[in-house]
């Protein structure tokens, strides 16, 4: 077998265009918010315009800043988020095709995880495309620094790719210096405002451990090998990755040149799995593992015909989460707020609930965050609404009956005086608290 043959710029651009059209078609069939964290990104993008929320304990500033620029241009934040993912996915196809051929450029995007990330709003595809692009162009120090800086400013997990990029660079000091300069909007702002430059992963670690556990602890060290294995399982469960791993096997035995070319992508995938092992894993978080593994096809099947097979796989895998009853009810409950019923904040029982403020999606005030529990009554709920300035409350029926049984009068439609039913889409009740 021969080494991977780079595609010409024209061929790579044609592949990127096809990928963009396909991802855009998937995005059209996934309206509304598909990734719950995006609500927070939208809120932060809106706040950036007024100079607020420049540093966040979980997410860097790059993606919200990009969203803040794009959303007003395309009309709204959700459309902007999907467009950014589509562009990132097609850009990844172009970069890989230029280096490893059209077949590899197509194959890295045909897993369900990649198609989902490339057609829905969120940071995952953008950060991956930039990090993987930095590895591909590592011999060009300036361009590699721009790519990896963009990746780090999009997702903190891209930090694991930094040592790989620096090691590959022919001018390491230049690449590192540019990286520090380009990421200054984050670390310099954090220093000036006396906030942490590194992410706070305590919540994610607590989720994985089942209880609050320090990052640097014996408990984390004991759990790490198992977490590493779970991360690999999440990233390698699709057959697309198995084909790629077989290709890496051929690269290993083919010779030093093949091993040197394949090593950066294997190392990046392994380092990402190691980082995920500290917290928890799922298909979305493990996307870099999936795509790095799939890239191994470049050493297995030379020639463009693999792109045709990739198209078939893409059609099979190109499914987005189907709308279930709960999601449909939530969508209709959100639609009630989109009609202008909500003049201010909304208290809700679901983190997925949002309303529109101009081009931005804005989340509700979580009832659980206000101390809501089994003791919450319609009277105490009304008091919470008055204290927060909310005039509407959106209650998910099953969740409310299970966790807050004292609110049953609002679920059954027999509320005390002072409540007006705004809507009751399936699985939801939206109420207004009337002024006293």
C-alpha positions as CSV (number, residue, x, y, z in Angstrom):
1,X,0.0,0.0,0.0
2,X,1.1,3.5,-0.8
3,X,1.3,6.5,1.5
4,X,-1.8,8.8,1.6
5,X,-2.0,11.0,-1.5
6,X,-2.9,14.7,-0.8
7,X,-5.9,16.1,-2.7
8,X,-5.5,19.2,-4.9
9,X,-7.0,22.4,-3.5
10,X,-9.8,22.2,-6.1
11,X,-10.7,18.6,-5.2
12,X,-10.5,19.4,-1.4
13,X,-12.7,22.5,-1.9
14,X,-15.3,20.4,-3.8
15,X,-15.4,17.9,-1.0
16,X,-15.8,20.7,1.6
17,X,-18.7,22.1,-0.4
18,X,-20.4,18.7,-0.5
19,X,-19.9,18.3,3.2
20,X,-21.2,21.7,3.9
21,X,-24.4,21.1,1.9
22,X,-25.0,17.8,3.7
23,X,-24.4,19.2,7.1
24,X,-26.6,22.2,6.3
25,X,-29.4,19.8,5.2
26,X,-29.1,18.0,8.6
27,X,-29.2,21.3,10.4
28,X,-32.4,22.4,8.7
29,X,-34.1,19.2,10.1
30,X,-32.9,20.0,13.6
31,X,-34.6,23.3,14.5
32,X,-34.4,24.9,17.9
33,X,-31.8,24.2,20.5
34,X,-30.4,20.6,20.4
35,X,-27.5,21.1,22.9
36,X,-28.6,22.4,26.3
37,X,-25.3,24.2,27.1
38,X,-25.9,26.4,24.0
39,X,-28.4,28.4,26.0
40,X,-25.6,29.5,28.3
41,X,-23.4,30.3,25.3
42,X,-26.1,32.5,23.9
43,X,-26.7,34.3,27.2
44,X,-22.9,35.0,27.5
45,X,-22.7,36.2,23.9
46,X,-25.4,38.8,24.6
47,X,-23.6,39.8,27.8
48,X,-20.3,40.3,26.0
49,X,-21.8,43.2,24.1
50,X,-22.1,45.1,27.4
51,X,-18.6,44.0,28.6
52,X,-19.9,41.5,31.1
53,X,-19.0,37.8,31.7
54,X,-15.6,38.1,30.1
55,X,-14.3,35.1,32.1
56,X,-16.3,31.9,32.9
57,X,-15.3,29.1,35.2
58,X,-16.3,26.4,32.6
59,X,-15.9,27.9,29.1
60,X,-13.3,30.1,27.4
61,X,-14.4,33.4,25.7
62,X,-13.7,32.5,22.1
63,X,-16.9,30.7,21.1
64,X,-19.3,33.2,22.8
65,X,-17.4,36.1,21.2
66,X,-17.7,34.5,17.8
67,X,-21.4,33.9,18.4
68,X,-21.8,37.5,19.5
69,X,-20.5,38.6,16.1
70,X,-22.3,36.2,13.9
71,X,-25.8,36.0,15.5
72,X,-26.9,39.6,14.7
73,X,-25.7,39.1,11.1
74,X,-27.6,35.8,10.4
75,X,-30.7,36.8,12.5
76,X,-30.5,34.7,15.7
77,X,-28.1,32.8,17.9
78,X,-29.4,29.3,17.1
79,X,-29.0,29.7,13.4
80,X,-25.5,31.2,14.0
81,X,-24.5,28.3,16.1
82,X,-25.5,25.8,13.5
83,X,-23.8,27.8,10.7
84,X,-20.6,27.9,12.7
85,X,-20.7,24.1,13.2
86,X,-21.4,23.5,9.5
87,X,-18.5,25.7,8.4
88,X,-16.2,24.0,10.9
89,X,-17.1,20.6,9.7
90,X,-16.6,21.5,6.0
91,X,-13.3,23.2,6.9
92,X,-12.1,20.0,8.7
93,X,-13.0,18.0,5.6
94,X,-10.9,20.4,3.4
95,X,-7.8,20.4,5.7
96,X,-7.8,16.6,6.0
97,X,-8.4,16.1,2.3
98,X,-5.5,18.4,1.4
99,X,-3.1,16.5,3.5
100,X,-4.4,12.9,3.3
101,X,-6.7,12.7,0.3
102,X,-10.4,13.0,-0.5
103,X,-11.2,9.6,1.0
104,X,-9.8,10.5,4.4
105,X,-11.4,13.9,4.3
106,X,-14.8,12.3,3.8
107,X,-14.3,9.4,6.2
108,X,-13.5,11.5,9.3
109,X,-16.9,13.1,9.2
110,X,-19.2,10.1,8.6
111,X,-19.6,8.9,12.2
112,X,-22.9,9.7,13.8
113,X,-21.0,11.7,16.4
114,X,-19.3,13.9,13.8
115,X,-22.5,14.4,11.7
116,X,-24.4,15.4,14.8
117,X,-21.7,17.8,16.0
118,X,-21.3,19.3,12.5
119,X,-25.0,20.1,12.1
120,X,-26.1,21.3,15.5
121,X,-25.1,24.3,17.6
122,X,-22.2,23.9,20.1
123,X,-18.5,24.1,20.5
124,X,-17.5,20.5,19.8
125,X,-16.9,20.5,16.0
126,X,-15.4,24.0,16.0
127,X,-12.8,23.1,18.7
128,X,-12.0,19.8,17.0
129,X,-11.6,21.2,13.5
130,X,-9.2,23.9,14.8
131,X,-7.2,21.5,16.9
132,X,-6.9,18.8,14.2
133,X,-6.2,21.5,11.7
134,X,-3.3,22.7,13.8
135,X,-1.8,19.2,13.8
136,X,-2.2,18.9,10.0
137,X,-0.4,22.2,9.4
138,X,2.0,22.0,12.3
139,X,5.0,22.5,9.9
140,X,3.7,26.1,9.3
141,X,4.2,27.7,12.7
142,X,2.1,30.8,12.3
143,X,-0.9,29.0,10.9
144,X,-0.6,26.2,13.4
145,X,-0.5,28.8,16.3
146,X,-3.6,30.5,15.0
147,X,-5.5,27.2,14.7
148,X,-4.5,25.8,18.1
149,X,-5.2,29.2,19.8
150,X,-8.6,29.2,18.3
151,X,-9.2,25.7,19.5
152,X,-8.2,26.5,23.1
153,X,-10.4,29.7,23.1
154,X,-13.3,27.5,22.0
155,X,-12.9,24.6,24.5
156,X,-10.5,24.1,27.3
157,X,-10.1,20.4,26.4
158,X,-8.2,21.5,23.3
159,X,-5.3,22.2,25.6
160,X,-4.2,18.5,25.3
161,X,-3.4,19.2,21.6
162,X,-1.0,22.0,22.5
163,X,2.1,19.9,23.4
164,X,1.6,17.8,20.3
165,X,1.5,20.9,18.1
166,X,4.5,22.4,19.8
167,X,6.5,19.2,19.4
168,X,5.7,19.0,15.7
169,X,6.6,22.7,15.0
170,X,9.9,23.4,13.3
171,X,10.0,26.7,15.2
172,X,8.7,25.9,18.6
173,X,9.4,29.2,20.4
174,X,7.6,31.1,17.6
175,X,4.5,28.8,17.8
176,X,4.4,29.0,21.6
177,X,4.9,32.8,21.7
178,X,2.1,33.3,19.1
179,X,-0.2,30.9,21.1
180,X,0.3,32.9,24.3
181,X,-0.3,36.2,22.4
182,X,-3.4,34.9,20.6
183,X,-4.9,33.5,23.8
184,X,-4.3,36.7,25.8
185,X,-8.0,37.7,25.7
186,X,-8.6,34.9,28.1
187,X,-5.6,34.7,30.4
188,X,-4.8,38.4,30.6
189,X,-8.5,39.2,31.4
190,X,-8.5,36.6,34.1
191,X,-5.3,38.0,35.6
192,X,-6.6,41.6,35.6
193,X,-10.0,40.6,37.0
194,X,-8.4,38.2,39.6
195,X,-10.2,35.1,38.3
196,X,-8.9,31.7,37.6
197,X,-7.2,31.0,34.2
198,X,-8.0,27.3,34.4
199,X,-11.4,25.7,34.2
200,X,-13.3,24.5,37.3
201,X,-14.0,20.9,36.8
202,X,-15.4,20.2,40.2
203,X,-18.9,19.7,39.0
204,X,-17.9,17.2,36.2
205,X,-15.6,15.3,38.6
206,X,-18.5,15.1,41.1
207,X,-20.8,13.7,38.5
208,X,-18.3,11.0,37.6
209,X,-17.4,10.1,41.2
210,X,-21.0,10.3,42.5
211,X,-19.9,12.8,45.2
212,X,-17.7,15.9,45.5
213,X,-14.1,14.8,45.1
214,X,-11.0,17.0,44.7
215,X,-9.2,16.7,41.4
216,X,-5.9,16.0,43.1
217,X,-6.8,13.2,45.3
218,X,-6.3,9.4,45.8
219,X,-10.0,8.9,44.8
220,X,-9.5,10.6,41.5
221,X,-6.3,8.6,40.8
222,X,-8.1,5.3,41.6
223,X,-11.0,6.2,39.3
224,X,-8.8,7.5,36.4
225,X,-7.9,4.2,34.7
226,X,-11.6,3.2,34.6
227,X,-12.5,6.7,33.4
228,X,-9.9,6.4,30.6
229,X,-11.4,3.1,29.5
230,X,-14.9,4.6,29.5
231,X,-13.7,7.6,27.4
232,X,-12.2,5.2,24.8
233,X,-15.4,3.2,24.8
234,X,-17.4,6.3,24.1
235,X,-15.1,7.4,21.3
236,X,-14.6,4.1,19.6
237,X,-18.0,2.4,19.6
238,X,-18.8,3.2,16.0
239,X,-17.6,0.9,13.2
240,X,-16.1,3.9,11.4
241,X,-13.5,4.1,14.0
242,X,-12.7,0.4,13.8
243,X,-11.7,0.8,10.2
244,X,-9.5,3.7,11.1
245,X,-7.8,1.8,13.9
246,X,-7.0,-1.0,11.4
247,X,-5.4,1.7,9.2
248,X,-3.2,2.8,12.1
249,X,-2.1,-0.8,12.5
250,X,-0.9,-0.8,8.9
251,X,0.9,2.5,9.5
252,X,2.7,0.9,12.5
253,X,4.1,-1.9,10.4
254,X,4.7,0.0,7.2
255,X,7.7,2.0,8.2
256,X,9.1,4.9,10.1
257,X,7.6,7.5,7.8
258,X,4.1,6.2,8.2
259,X,4.5,5.9,12.0
260,X,5.7,9.5,12.2
261,X,2.8,10.8,10.1
262,X,0.2,8.9,12.1
263,X,1.6,9.4,15.6
264,X,0.3,13.0,16.3
265,X,-3.3,12.0,15.7
266,X,-3.0,8.9,17.9
267,X,-1.4,10.8,20.6
268,X,-4.0,13.6,20.5
269,X,-6.8,11.0,20.7
270,X,-5.2,9.2,23.6
271,X,-4.5,12.5,25.5
272,X,-8.1,13.5,25.1
273,X,-9.2,10.2,26.5
274,X,-6.9,10.6,29.4
275,X,-8.3,14.1,30.1
276,X,-11.9,12.8,29.9
277,X,-11.0,10.0,32.3
278,X,-10.7,12.6,35.1
279,X,-14.4,13.5,34.7
280,X,-17.0,11.7,32.7
281,X,-17.5,10.7,29.0
282,X,-20.2,10.6,26.4
283,X,-20.4,10.5,22.6
284,X,-20.3,14.3,22.3
285,X,-17.3,14.8,24.6
286,X,-15.4,12.0,23.0
287,X,-15.7,13.4,19.5
288,X,-11.9,14.1,19.1
289,X,-11.3,10.4,19.9
290,X,-13.8,9.3,17.3
291,X,-12.4,11.6,14.5
292,X,-8.8,10.9,15.3
293,X,-9.4,7.2,15.2
294,X,-11.4,7.5,11.9
295,X,-8.5,9.3,10.3
296,X,-6.5,6.1,10.3
297,X,-8.4,5.1,7.1
298,X,-5.8,7.2,5.3
299,X,-3.2,4.4,5.7
300,X,-5.6,1.6,5.0
301,X,-7.5,2.5,1.8
302,X,-5.6,4.7,-0.7
303,X,-7.5,6.4,-3.5
304,X,-10.7,8.5,-3.8
305,X,-13.1,5.6,-4.0
306,X,-13.4,5.4,-0.2
307,X,-15.2,8.8,-0.4
308,X,-18.1,7.0,-2.2
309,X,-18.3,4.5,0.7
310,X,-18.2,7.4,3.1
311,X,-21.2,8.9,1.4
312,X,-23.1,5.6,2.0
313,X,-22.1,5.5,5.6
314,X,-23.1,9.2,6.0
315,X,-26.6,8.4,4.8
316,X,-26.9,5.6,7.3
317,X,-25.5,7.6,10.2
318,X,-27.1,10.9,9.3
319,X,-29.8,10.7,11.8
320,X,-30.5,13.3,14.4
321,X,-32.3,12.7,17.7
322,X,-35.9,12.0,17.0
323,X,-38.5,14.2,18.6
324,X,-40.1,12.4,21.5
325,X,-43.2,13.4,23.4
326,X,-41.2,15.3,26.1
327,X,-39.2,17.2,23.5
328,X,-42.3,18.0,21.5
329,X,-44.1,19.3,24.6
330,X,-41.2,21.5,25.6
331,X,-41.0,22.9,22.1
332,X,-44.7,23.9,22.2
333,X,-44.2,25.4,25.7
334,X,-41.3,27.4,24.4
335,X,-43.5,28.5,21.5
336,X,-45.9,30.0,24.0
337,X,-43.1,32.3,25.3
338,X,-42.1,33.2,21.7
339,X,-45.5,34.7,21.2
340,X,-44.6,37.5,23.6
341,X,-46.4,36.1,26.7
342,X,-43.2,36.4,28.7
343,X,-42.3,40.0,29.5
344,X,-39.5,39.0,31.9
345,X,-37.7,36.0,33.4
346,X,-39.5,32.6,33.5
347,X,-39.2,30.1,36.4
348,X,-39.0,26.6,35.1
349,X,-38.3,23.0,36.1
350,X,-36.1,22.1,33.0
351,X,-32.7,23.3,32.0
352,X,-33.8,23.0,28.4
353,X,-36.5,25.7,28.7
354,X,-35.7,29.0,27.1
355,X,-37.3,32.1,25.6
356,X,-36.2,34.7,23.0
357,X,-34.8,38.1,23.7
358,X,-34.1,39.6,20.2
359,X,-31.7,37.3,18.5
360,X,-30.7,35.5,21.7
361,X,-32.1,32.5,23.5
362,X,-32.2,33.0,27.2
363,X,-32.7,30.3,29.8
364,X,-35.3,30.2,32.6
365,X,-34.6,30.5,36.3
366,X,-34.3,26.9,37.6
367,X,-36.8,26.3,40.4
368,X,-34.4,23.8,41.9
369,X,-31.8,26.5,42.1
370,X,-34.2,28.6,44.2
371,X,-34.4,25.9,46.7
372,X,-37.4,24.2,45.3
373,X,-38.2,20.8,46.7
374,X,-41.0,18.7,48.0
375,X,-42.1,21.5,50.3
376,X,-42.8,24.0,47.5
377,X,-46.5,25.1,47.3
378,X,-48.3,27.4,44.9
379,X,-48.1,30.1,47.5
380,X,-44.4,29.8,48.1
381,X,-43.8,29.5,44.3
382,X,-45.7,32.8,43.8
383,X,-43.5,34.4,46.4
384,X,-40.4,33.2,44.6
385,X,-41.7,34.6,41.3
386,X,-42.3,38.0,42.9
387,X,-38.8,38.0,44.3
388,X,-37.2,37.2,40.9
389,X,-39.5,39.4,38.8
390,X,-40.8,36.4,36.9
391,X,-44.5,36.5,35.8
392,X,-44.6,33.0,34.2
393,X,-43.7,29.6,35.5
394,X,-43.2,26.6,33.1
395,X,-43.7,23.2,34.9
396,X,-42.8,19.8,33.4
397,X,-45.7,17.6,34.6
398,X,-43.8,14.4,35.3
399,X,-40.8,16.1,37.0
400,X,-43.0,18.4,39.1
401,X,-45.3,15.6,40.3
402,X,-42.3,13.5,41.3
403,X,-40.2,16.2,42.9
404,X,-42.7,18.8,44.1
405,X,-46.0,17.0,44.9
406,X,-47.4,20.1,46.7
407,X,-47.7,21.8,43.3
408,X,-50.3,19.2,42.2
409,X,-53.1,21.8,42.0
410,X,-51.1,23.5,39.2
411,X,-50.7,20.2,37.4
412,X,-54.4,19.1,37.7
413,X,-55.8,22.5,36.7
414,X,-57.4,23.3,40.0
415,X,-55.1,26.1,41.3
416,X,-55.8,28.4,44.2
417,X,-56.9,32.0,43.3
418,X,-54.3,34.2,41.7
419,X,-53.2,31.8,38.9
420,X,-54.0,32.0,35.1
421,X,-53.3,29.1,32.8
422,X,-51.4,30.4,29.8
423,X,-51.0,27.0,28.0
424,X,-50.8,23.3,28.6
425,X,-48.8,21.6,25.8
426,X,-48.4,17.9,26.3
427,X,-46.3,17.2,29.4
428,X,-46.1,20.9,30.4
429,X,-48.1,23.6,32.2
430,X,-47.4,27.3,31.8
431,X,-49.0,29.5,34.4
432,X,-49.1,33.2,35.1
433,X,-49.1,34.5,38.7
434,X,-51.7,37.3,38.7
435,X,-50.8,40.5,40.6
436,X,-52.1,40.6,44.2
